[in-house]
Amino acid sequence: MNDMTSILSQPVARLGATTITLGQALGIATVLFVVLFAALVIALWRAAKARAVAAAEAADHARDTEARMADIMQAQA
């Protein structure tokens, strides 16, 4: 356990007077990954929902067009 603690406390970057350790960098990377993954999931969910709405509207439009064509065919007969 001490080896892991010493590895995670190794400095990997310095920003001014702030030293960033490997553990902090991994923590920040994990949080960033989770946030980006959640944003991706939300974006894909919204896109799928929009596609479903568009497909329903297209099917409704096709039904209306088919009914209109049937009325025209009936009027010509």
C-alpha positions as CSV (number, residue, x, y, z in Angstrom):
1,M,0.0,0.0,0.0
2,N,2.9,2.4,0.7
3,D,4.2,1.8,-2.8
4,M,0.9,2.9,-4.3
5,T,0.7,5.9,-2.0
6,S,4.2,6.9,-3.0
7,I,3.5,6.5,-6.7
8,L,0.3,8.5,-6.5
9,S,2.0,11.3,-4.6
10,Q,4.7,11.7,-7.3
11,P,4.5,15.2,-8.8
12,V,3.7,15.2,-12.5
13,A,3.2,19.0,-13.2
14,R,3.8,22.4,-11.7
15,L,1.5,25.3,-12.4
16,G,3.1,28.3,-10.7
17,A,3.4,27.5,-7.0
18,T,0.9,24.5,-7.3
19,T,2.2,21.0,-7.7
20,I,-0.1,18.5,-9.2
21,T,0.5,14.9,-8.1
22,L,-0.3,11.8,-10.1
23,G,-3.2,11.0,-7.8
24,Q,-4.7,14.4,-8.4
25,A,-4.2,14.1,-12.2
26,L,-5.9,10.7,-12.2
27,G,-8.8,12.1,-10.2
28,I,-9.3,15.0,-12.5
29,A,-9.1,12.7,-15.5
30,T,-11.7,10.4,-14.0
31,V,-14.1,13.2,-13.3
32,L,-13.6,14.7,-16.7
33,F,-14.2,11.2,-18.3
34,V,-17.4,10.7,-16.3
35,V,-18.7,14.2,-17.2
36,L,-17.9,13.8,-20.9
37,F,-19.4,10.3,-20.9
38,A,-22.6,11.6,-19.3
39,A,-22.8,14.4,-21.9
40,L,-22.4,11.8,-24.7
41,V,-25.1,9.6,-23.3
42,I,-27.5,12.6,-22.9
43,A,-26.7,13.8,-26.5
44,L,-27.3,10.3,-27.9
45,W,-30.5,9.9,-26.0
46,R,-31.8,13.3,-27.3
47,A,-30.8,12.4,-30.8
48,A,-32.6,9.1,-30.7
49,K,-35.7,10.8,-29.3
50,A,-35.6,13.4,-32.1
51,R,-35.2,10.6,-34.7
52,A,-38.2,8.8,-33.3
53,V,-40.3,11.9,-33.5
54,A,-39.2,12.6,-37.0
55,A,-40.0,9.0,-38.0
56,A,-43.5,9.3,-36.5
57,E,-44.1,12.5,-38.3
58,A,-42.9,10.9,-41.6
59,A,-45.3,8.0,-41.1
60,D,-48.1,10.3,-40.3
61,H,-47.4,12.3,-43.5
62,A,-47.2,9.1,-45.5
63,R,-50.6,8.1,-44.2
64,D,-52.1,11.4,-45.1
65,T,-50.6,11.3,-48.5
66,E,-51.9,7.8,-49.1
67,A,-55.4,8.8,-48.0
68,R,-55.3,11.8,-50.3
69,M,-54.2,9.6,-53.2
70,A,-57.0,7.1,-52.4
71,D,-59.6,10.0,-52.5
72,I,-58.2,11.2,-55.8
73,M,-58.4,7.6,-57.3
74,Q,-61.9,7.3,-56.0
75,A,-63.0,10.6,-57.5
76,Q,-61.5,9.6,-60.9
77,A,-63.3,6.2,-60.9
